[in-house]
Amino acid sequence: MKSKLFRYTSIFIAILMLAGLFLGAMTSRSAAVTPPAKQADTLASSNGNVSAKQAPGWTAATKAWSKERMLAAKPYPMNTPSGERAIDISPDVADGESGFKPSSLPMDARNAAGAEADMGVLSSPSPLGYSFPAPFTRYNNFDAYTVFPYVTVGKLFFTQYGVDYVCSASSIGNYAIWTAGHCVHAGDGSQNGWSYDVVFVPAYKNGNAPKGVWYGYNLWTKTAWFNGGALKWKYDMGGVILYTNASGYKISQIVGNLGFAYGGTRIRHWFQTGYPQGSPFTGKWQVINTSSYAYNDTSMGTPYPVGVGSDLTGGSSGGPWIYKFSGTAGSTNYLNGHNDYNYGDYREMFSPFFGTAAYDLWSTLLSDTAP
């Protein structure tokens, strides 16, 4: 009897020890890939911004994107606000403080050949804006995509409400990339509206990923965009925090990052870059549209979105408006807008004005981290 009792007791103790080892291993494994819960909770809502991490059941990218799946992704439709366009040329509408944050080269420090020469010719802003339709110049990127600053721009693949889409995005520093709000959330006030299976392919060219495929860890947008409503377009901004690559490098270390300009005058000239895929474009190539400040969209109150001449289509959403374009880094290559919406006429493009709201989101993105 004692022998049998001893045997049962020994088996029970062995089972408890095995369970403890299993749970300990699982805890250790989880801690290796998940940042502290306290950090995620702190960053879930900050400065009028909202994070996907607070959404019940939302998870980071999990399903692999094959080349075939990328090619089949649909361009996110170019959004059109309800109501009529209301435009006005008022270039200096105050919106808080202004400032400039420098751009940075990637670790390999390669520069875009000839970009400095182009800058002098193409970066002269219009004096007072333009009436509709505003002029623009558009061309396929004829340089190597893997040189700075072109390498900072890429295609953003994601799934939203079960449909695979593609937008454009750009590296802005640390673990972060910038894009349009509608590329990370549907802007419908629902926790189910968050995009998922988000990946970024910098310097994408005709199905090739020379700088790798980077998986999304967290998403951010403005609370005003998340909640929806007729005025949400002026807050249609978003960003993605990316995992490090297999070698432990951050996206900004591999491709560099654009600087950031906010506030100040609207009389500027931009290089609007992205991957338009709606007809007549194919999404295979990086396309650059150059144009100057034309007018404001006054239909939704201040801060008025900024309008320029452009014929870029769906898929270019979120692509950066680069101010002071150059092949060097520092006081150049400022992110100062992005391709966002039009009123159904593909001769114009609007961007949210980059003022206080944009700067708060940029700051939040650069403070977030990923494994």
N, C-alpha and C positions, 0 to 999 in steps of 0.2 A: 504493500500500500504506500509506504513512504517512498519506495523507489519510483512508483508511478507518479506520485505527487511531485517529486523532485524533477522528473522528466517533463511534466506539463509546465511546471514553473520555469524551467530552463528554456523551453520553446517560447513561452510568453515573453520572457525577457529578451530573447533573440529577436523576436518580431518587433518589439519596441525599439531596439537598437537600430535595426534596419530602417524602420520608419523615420527615426531621427536623422540618420545619414541621408536618406532620400530627400527629406524636407530641407535639410541644410544645404544639400547640393543645389536644389531648385532655387533656394533663396539667394545663394551665391551667384548662380547663373543669371537670375533676374537682375540683380544689382549691377551686373557687368554691362547691361545694355539699356538700363532705364535710369534717367537722372533722378535725384531725390524728389519725392512727391511734394515736399515743401516748396521747391523751386517752381515746379509746374503750377502749383496753386497760386503762388505769388504773381506769376506772369500771366495768369488766365485772363485778367482784365486790368489794363493799365493805360492811363492817359487817353481814354476814349477809344481804346483798341480792344479787340476780343480775340481769343485764341481757340483753336479747335480742340486743344487739350481739355477744355472744360465740358465738351460735348459728351454725353453719356454714350459709351460704345464706340466712339471714334478711335480709329487706330491709324498709325502711320502706314506708309507704303509697305505692302506685303506681297502682292502679286508681281511677278517679273514682267517686264515689257520686252517682248521680242521685237525684232525689226518689223515683222509682219503686222504686229499689233500697232506699232507706231505709225506705219504707213496707212493703216485703216482708220486711225483716229480722225474725227471730224474737226474742222476749224470751229472754234467757239464763235457763234454768230455775233456779228458786230451789233452791239446793242443800240437801240433807238429809244430815247425817252418819250413818254407820252406827251402830247401837247405840241405846240408850234415853237419853232426856233425863234428866239428873241435875241438879237445881236446888237452890240454896241461897242464902239471903240473908245475905251476908257483905260488906257494902259497902266495907270498907276493907282490901283485900288488897294488901300492899305490893308494888311492882314498880319499884324503882329511884327515880330522881329524878323530880320533877314540875316543870312550867313552862308558861308561856303565851307564844305568839308572836302579835303583833298582826295584825289584818286590814288590808287596804288598799283604798281606793276606786279605781275605774277613772279614767282620765284625765278623763272628762267629769263625774265627781264627782256623779252624780245619786243621790239617796237614795230609799229606799222610803217612800212616804207612809204615815204611821200606824203604822209598824213599832215605834216606841218605845212607843206606847201599848199595843200588843198584848203587848209583852215583859213589862210589869209584871203583866199578867193571867195569862199562860200559862207563865211561866218558873219557877214555884215547884216545887221538887222534892218528891217524897214523902219522909217522914221516915225510913222504914226499909225501903222496898221493898214489893213486892206478891207475893201468891201467883198462880198461874196460874188463869184468864187475867187478865192485867193490863189496866187501863183505858187508853184512848187516845182522841184526837180527831183525825179526819182530814178534810181538805177540799181541794178544788182551789184552787190559787193564784188569788186574786181580784184581785191587783195586777198592774201591768205587769211583764212578765218581764224587761224591759231595765233595771230599776232594781236597785240594790244592796240586799241581797246575792243576790236571786234570779238575777241575771244571771250569777253565778259558776257556776251549776249548769246542766248540759246533758245531752244524750244522747250516748252513746259507741257508735259503730258500728264493727264489726270482723268479721273472718272467722276462724274457728277450725276446723281440720280440714275445710275446704271449705264450712262453713255460715256464712251471714251472720247475725250476732246483734246485739242492742242491750243495753246496760247504761246506767248513769248515772254521772256523774263531776262533779268540781268543781275550779275553779282554786285553787291553793294558793300561787302566787307564781312569779316568774321565768318559765321556759318550761313549768312543770309543772302537771299535773292529777292528782288522786287518785281511785282507784276500788278495787274489790275485786280481789284477786289473780286470781280465776277469770276475770275479764274480760280479763286480759292473758296468762294462761297456764292451761292445763288442769289443772295440779297433778298431773301424771302422771309426772314425772321424765324426760320426753322433750324433746329439743331441738325436736321437731316440734310440741310442744304450744303454742308461742308463737302468739298472735294476730297477724294481719297485716292490711293495708289498714285501719289504724285511723284513724278521724276523730272529732273532737269538735265538737258543735254546741251552743254555749252559748245559753241562753234559747230553746231549740227550742220552737215553739208551732204545733201543728197543721200540720206540714209546712213551716213557715217558719224561716229561719235569719237572724234580724235582726242577729246579730253575726258572721256568716260561718261557713265550714266550715274547720276547722283540722286539718291532717294530722299524723299521728304520725311522729316521727323515731326515737324509742327507747322501749323498754318496760322497766319494772323490777318486780320482786316480791321477796318474801322467799325466801331459799334453802330454808327449811323448807316453804314452800308448793310451790315448784317440785319438790322431791323427792317430795312426796306422803306418804301414810301416814295412819293414823287420827287423828293429832293435828294435822294440818296446818291445821285450821280456825281455830285461834287465831292463825295467821300468814297468814290469807287477805287480804293487803293488796297493792295494786299502784299503779302510776302510769305516766303517759305523758309523755314530753318531746315538745312540739309545735314544728313549724317556725314561724317568724315568718310573718305574713301578707304580702300583696303590697306593703304599704307599709313593711315592715320592723319592725312592732310585735310585741311579745311578747303572748301571751294575757293575762297579768296587767295589761298596760297598757290593754287594751281592756275587760276585764270586772272588773278588780280581783281580789282574792283573799281567801279565808277565812283567818283566823288558825289557830293550831294549839295545842291543849291536850293535855298528856300527863301521866300519873301522877296522883297525888292521889286524892281521894275519888271513889267511884262514885255517890254520891247527887247526881244531877244531872237536869235536865230538858232534853230535846233537841227540836229541830225536825228530824225526819227527812224529807229532801227527795229527790225523784227522779221518774222517769217509768215507773211500773208499766204493763206492757202485757199481762200475763197476766190472764185473765178475773177480775173483771168490768171491768177497766180496758182502755183502748185505746192507751195510749202517746202520745196526742196532747197531753196536758196535763201541766204540772208539778203534782205532788201533794205535799201537806205533811201529815205525821203528827206529832202532838205527844204525847209521853208521857215519863214519868219512869222512873228506875231501878226495875226490878222484882226481878231475881234474877240469879245467875250460873249459867253452864253449867259444872258441876264435873266433867263426864264425861271431860275431856281434860287435867286438871292445870292448874297456873298457868302463865301468867296466864289466869285464867278469862275466857272471853268474857262479855259483858254482854247481858242480855235485857230487852226492853221489850214493851209491848203495841203491836201493829201488824197491819194487814191488807194491807200492800203486797205485791205479787206480782212475778213475774219481769219483768225490765226495770228494776226499781228498784235492783238490785244495784249497789253502789259509790256510791249516792247518799249525800250527807253527813249526819251527825248534827251539827247546829249547836247549840253551847252558847252561851248568852248572846246569843240572837238579837236583832238590832237593825238599824235603818236607817242607822246610822252605823258608821264603821270605827274601828279602834284596839283598845281592850280589850273587844272584842265579837266576835260571829260566829266562834267558834272551831270548826274541824273537830275533833271529839272522838269519832268513830266513823263507821261506815257500814253501810248495809243489806247483810247478808251471807247469813244462812241461817236456816232454821227446821227443825222436826222434822215437817214435813208438815201442821202446823196453822197456818192463816193467821189466827191471833190473836196471834202473837208474832213477834219478830224479834231476831236476835242479831248482835252486832258483836264483832270482836276487841277486846280491851281495848287502849286506846291508852296503852301504857307505853314502856319502853325500845326494844322492837323497832319500834314505830311511829315513834318519834322518829328512830331511825337511818335508816329508810327515807325519812322526810320530809327529813332533812338531805341524804341522797344525791340525792334528786330535785331539791332546790333548788340543788345544786352542779353539776348536769349542764346542758349547753347544746345548742343546735341552730342550724343555719344560718338 
